[in-house]
């Protein structure tokens, strides 16, 4: 696992933009890895929905740990876990959760500030790094700031506030900075060049294409919950049609053949 941690860290500094097609369970992780993903990352929303919980720090952590363990069983690429806000405001409790995730196979996490004070996230980052370090893992902590996503400050102040938080989180031990909903190229470039951390952005309407993101200095691009949302939408459409008239009608290209799925899930 230390090798996986080193590999994951290197992916943020290589020549290619790291693209993370976020999964939500072992099956989706296996499929995404099979398609050539260089690393696997979870979406907290997708994981929560798969267990029948809403997104938003309410998923029982033992369910998350079990999900990560299941994913680790079926993939051989580095795993990063979206831990939302750590499922607690207590940094010691967050550290315990992170330790369990590391034991389950994680070498990276996303942890967010949400609407809380930056110093709270800084404390969680520091304790998470310590907990992983005690297990011999150089955990990659991707600090998510919701300055843009939640509109925490007036629009003209968003870059400055993001950079101020980046400095605080970097000092606490963060390894990356995640800024969902930033889409303006000049703002992306400013944050990427000044944050002192590899910049992660979220696939969002209006975001420049991947090639341009690399030129702007972005190192990591996440799908977030979009793929899980697409899967739920497709299931809803198929199930509703079936319940209406008993038929399954969908373009053949949108349905993966049973033998192909079954072969994919077979032990390698």
C-alpha positions in Angstrom: 0.0 0.0 0.0 2.8 2.5 0.5 3.6 2.0 -3.2 0.0 2.9 -4.0 0.3 6.0 -1.9 3.4 7.1 -3.8 1.8 6.3 -7.1 -1.2 8.3 -6.3 0.9 11.3 -5.3 2.9 11.1 -8.5 -0.2 11.2 -10.6 -0.7 14.8 -9.4 2.6 15.8 -10.7 2.9 13.9 -14.0 2.5 15.2 -17.5 -1.2 14.2 -17.8 -4.2 15.7 -16.1 -5.5 13.2 -13.6 -9.1 12.4 -14.5 -11.2 10.7 -11.8 -14.5 9.1 -12.9 -15.9 8.8 -9.4 -17.4 5.5 -8.4 -19.8 4.5 -5.6 -19.4 0.7 -5.0 -17.1 -2.2 -5.9 -18.9 -3.0 -9.1 -18.7 0.6 -10.5 -15.1 0.8 -9.3 -14.2 -2.4 -11.1 -15.8 -1.1 -14.3 -14.1 2.2 -14.2 -10.7 0.6 -13.5 -11.3 -1.8 -16.4 -11.9 1.2 -18.7 -8.3 2.5 -17.9 -8.6 4.7 -14.9 -5.2 5.3 -13.3 -6.8 5.8 -9.9 -10.2 5.2 -8.3 -12.1 7.9 -6.3 -15.4 7.6 -4.6 -18.3 10.1 -4.7 -19.8 10.6 -1.3 -23.2 11.2 -2.8 -23.1 8.0 -4.9 -21.9 5.9 -1.9 -24.6 7.3 0.3 -27.3 6.7 -2.2 -26.2 3.2 -2.8 -26.8 2.5 0.9 -30.2 4.4 1.0 -28.9 7.5 2.7 -28.8 11.1 1.5 -25.5 12.8 0.9 -24.4 15.2 3.6 -22.4 13.6 6.4 -25.1 11.2 7.5 -23.8 7.9 6.1 -22.7 5.6 8.9 -18.9 5.5 8.7 -18.9 1.7 9.0 -20.8 1.5 5.7 -18.2 3.7 4.1 -15.3 1.7 5.4 -17.0 -1.5 4.2 -17.5 0.0 0.8 -13.8 1.0 0.5 -12.8 -2.5 1.6 -15.0 -4.0 -1.1 -13.5 -1.6 -3.7 -9.9 -2.5 -2.6 -10.7 -6.2 -3.2 -11.5 -5.7 -6.9 -9.1 -3.0 -8.1 -5.3 -2.7 -8.2 -5.0 1.1 -8.6 -4.8 3.7 -5.9 -8.0 4.5 -4.0 -9.1 8.0 -2.8 -12.2 8.4 -0.6 -14.6 11.3 -0.4 -15.2 11.7 3.3 -17.3 14.8 3.1 -16.6 16.8 6.3 -15.2 13.7 8.0 -18.6 12.8 9.5 -17.9 14.7 12.6 -16.8 18.2 13.8 -14.4 16.5 16.2 -11.0 16.2 14.6 -10.1 13.1 16.8 -13.2 11.3 15.5 -12.3 12.2 11.9 -8.9 10.8 12.5 -10.4 7.5 13.7 -12.5 7.3 10.5 -9.5 8.1 8.3 -7.5 5.4 10.1 -10.2 2.8 9.4 -10.3 3.9 5.7 -6.5 3.5 5.4 -6.7 0.1 6.9 -9.4 -0.7 4.4 -7.2 0.3 1.5 -7.4 4.1 0.9 -4.3 6.1 0.2 -6.1 9.4 -0.4 -9.1 11.4 0.9 -11.2 14.4 0.0 -12.3 16.4 3.1 -14.3 19.6 2.8 -14.8 22.8 4.8 -18.5 23.2 3.7 -20.0 26.1 5.7 -17.7 25.6 8.7 -14.8 27.7 9.8 -11.5 27.0 8.0 -9.7 26.3 11.2 -11.9 23.3 11.8 -10.9 21.8 8.5 -7.3 22.6 9.2 -7.5 20.6 12.4 -9.1 17.7 10.7 -6.4 17.6 8.0 -3.6 17.6 10.6 -5.2 14.8 12.6 -5.9 12.7 9.4 -2.3 13.0 8.3 -1.1 11.9 11.7 -3.4 9.0 11.8 -2.4 7.7 8.4 1.3 8.3 9.2 1.1 6.1 12.2 0.1 3.3 9.7 3.0 4.0 7.4 0.9 5.7 4.7 1.7 9.1 3.2 -2.0 9.9 2.8 -2.8 12.4 0.0 -5.3 14.8 1.6 -7.2 16.8 -1.0 -8.7 19.8 0.9 -12.0 20.9 -0.6 -13.1 24.4 -0.1 -16.6 25.4 -0.8 -16.0 29.1 -1.4 -17.4 28.9 -4.9 -19.8 26.0 -4.5 -21.7 27.6 -1.6 -21.0 31.3 -2.4 -19.3 31.8 0.9 -18.0 35.3 0.0 -19.0 37.9 -2.6 -17.9 37.0 -6.1 -15.1 39.6 -6.3 -13.5 38.1 -3.2 -13.7 34.4 -4.1 -10.1 34.0 -5.5 -8.6 35.8 -2.5 -10.6 33.8 0.0 -9.8 30.5 -1.8 -6.1 31.3 -1.7 -6.3 32.3 2.0 -7.9 29.0 2.8 -5.4 27.1 0.6 -2.5 28.6 2.6 -4.2 27.5 5.9 -4.9 24.0 4.6 -1.4 23.7 3.1 0.1 24.6 6.5 -2.0 22.0 8.2 -0.6 19.3 5.8 -3.0 19.3 2.8 -1.5 17.8 -0.4 -4.1 19.1 -2.9 -6.8 21.8 -3.2 -10.2 21.1 -4.6 -12.3 24.0 -5.7 -15.7 22.9 -7.0 -17.6 25.2 -9.3 -14.8 27.5 -10.3 -15.0 27.7 -14.1 -13.5 31.1 -15.2 -10.2 30.5 -16.9 -8.5 33.5 -15.4 -9.6 32.6 -11.9 -8.5 29.0 -12.4 -5.1 30.1 -13.6 -4.7 32.4 -10.6 -5.6 29.8 -8.1 -3.5 27.1 -9.7 -0.4 29.3 -9.9 -0.7 30.8 -6.3 -2.2 28.0 -4.1 1.0 26.1 -3.7 -1.0 22.9 -4.0 -2.1 20.8 -7.1 -5.5 22.1 -8.1 -8.5 19.9 -8.5 -11.6 21.1 -10.2 -15.0 19.6 -10.7 -16.7 18.9 -14.1 -19.3 21.7 -14.2 -21.2 23.5 -16.9 -19.0 26.2 -18.4 -15.7 24.5 -17.3 -13.0 24.7 -20.1 -12.1 21.4 -21.8 -9.5 19.1 -20.3 -6.7 20.2 -22.6 -7.2 23.8 -21.7 -7.4 23.0 -18.0 -3.9 21.5 -18.2 -2.7 24.7 -19.8 -4.3 26.7 -17.0 -2.3 24.6 -14.4 -5.1 22.2 -13.2 -3.7 18.8 -12.1 -6.9 16.9 -11.3 -10.4 16.8 -12.7 -13.3 15.0 -10.9 -16.6 13.8 -12.2 -18.1 14.2 -8.7 -21.6 12.7 -8.5 -22.4 13.2 -12.2 -21.8 9.6 -13.3 -23.8 8.2 -10.4 -26.6 10.6 -11.2 -26.6 9.4 -14.8 -26.8 5.8 -13.6 -29.7 6.6 -11.3 -31.5 8.5 -14.1 -31.0 5.6 -16.5 -32.3 3.0 -14.0 -35.3 5.2 -13.3 -36.1 5.5 -16.9 -35.8 1.7 -17.6 -37.7 0.8 -14.4 -40.5 3.3 -15.0 -41.1 2.0 -18.5 -41.0 -1.6 -17.3 -43.5 -0.9 -14.6 -45.7 0.9 -17.1 -46.0 -1.8 -19.8 -43.7 -4.7 -18.8 -41.1 -4.0 -21.5 -37.4 -3.1 -21.4 -36.7 -0.8 -24.3 -33.4 1.0 -24.5 -30.8 1.6 -27.2 -28.7 -1.5 -27.4 -25.6 0.7 -27.0 -26.7 1.8 -23.6 -27.1 -1.7 -22.1 -23.9 -3.6 -21.3 -24.3 -7.3 -22.2 -24.8 -9.7 -19.3 -21.8 -12.0 -20.2 -19.5 -8.9 -20.4 -20.5 -7.7 -16.9 -20.2 -11.2 -15.5 -16.8 -11.7 -16.9 -15.7 -8.3 -15.6 -16.6 -9.3 -12.1 -14.9 -12.7 -12.2 -11.7 -13.0 -10.1 -8.6 -12.2 -12.2 
